[in-house]
């Protein structure tokens, strides 16, 4: 079982401002390539995972706006 981590703890661990992480979590900010690299390195997922997740989210929102299924 994995341990929970706060947004602030994650920000400190990957050396980014805490408001960057909270903005991403709130959907107010996109995951940048740099943040994807940092997240991938820290969480062991690879940057591609985070970039693909960001892209999928953007497509989902675009389809909703355009009412395309």
C-alpha positions as CSV (number, residue, x, y, z in Angstrom):
1,X,0.0,0.0,0.0
2,X,1.3,3.5,-0.9
3,X,1.5,6.4,1.5
4,X,-0.5,9.6,1.0
5,X,1.5,12.7,0.3
6,X,0.3,16.3,0.4
7,X,0.6,18.7,-2.5
8,X,3.1,20.7,-0.6
9,X,5.2,17.6,0.1
10,X,5.2,16.7,-3.5
11,X,6.1,20.2,-4.6
12,X,9.1,20.2,-2.2
13,X,10.1,16.7,-3.4
14,X,10.2,17.6,-7.1
15,X,11.4,21.2,-6.4
16,X,8.5,23.2,-7.9
17,X,6.4,25.9,-6.3
18,X,3.5,24.5,-4.3
19,X,1.0,26.6,-6.2
20,X,2.0,24.7,-9.4
21,X,0.9,21.4,-7.9
22,X,-2.3,22.8,-6.4
23,X,-3.1,24.5,-9.7
24,X,-2.7,21.2,-11.6
25,X,-4.8,19.3,-9.0
26,X,-7.6,21.9,-9.2
27,X,-7.6,21.8,-13.0
28,X,-6.5,25.4,-13.2
29,X,-3.1,24.7,-14.7
30,X,-1.8,22.3,-17.3
31,X,1.1,19.8,-16.7
32,X,4.1,21.3,-18.5
33,X,6.8,19.1,-20.0
34,X,9.2,20.1,-17.3
35,X,6.7,19.2,-14.5
36,X,6.0,15.9,-16.4
37,X,9.7,15.0,-16.3
38,X,9.9,15.9,-12.6
39,X,6.7,13.9,-11.7
40,X,7.8,11.0,-13.8
41,X,11.2,10.8,-12.2
42,X,9.8,11.1,-8.7
43,X,6.8,8.7,-9.1
44,X,8.6,6.3,-11.5
45,X,6.0,6.6,-14.3
46,X,7.9,8.4,-17.0
47,X,7.2,11.9,-18.4
48,X,5.2,10.4,-21.2
49,X,2.5,9.2,-18.8
50,X,1.9,12.7,-17.6
51,X,2.0,14.3,-21.0
52,X,-0.5,11.7,-22.3
53,X,-2.7,12.3,-19.4
54,X,-2.6,16.1,-20.0
55,X,-3.4,15.6,-23.7
56,X,-6.3,13.2,-23.0
57,X,-7.8,15.7,-20.6
58,X,-7.5,18.5,-23.1
59,X,-9.2,16.3,-25.8
60,X,-12.0,15.5,-23.4
61,X,-12.7,19.1,-22.6
62,X,-12.6,20.1,-26.3
63,X,-15.1,17.3,-27.2
64,X,-17.4,18.5,-24.4
65,X,-17.2,22.1,-25.6
66,X,-17.9,21.0,-29.2
67,X,-20.3,18.3,-28.2
68,X,-18.4,15.7,-30.1
69,X,-18.5,12.1,-28.7
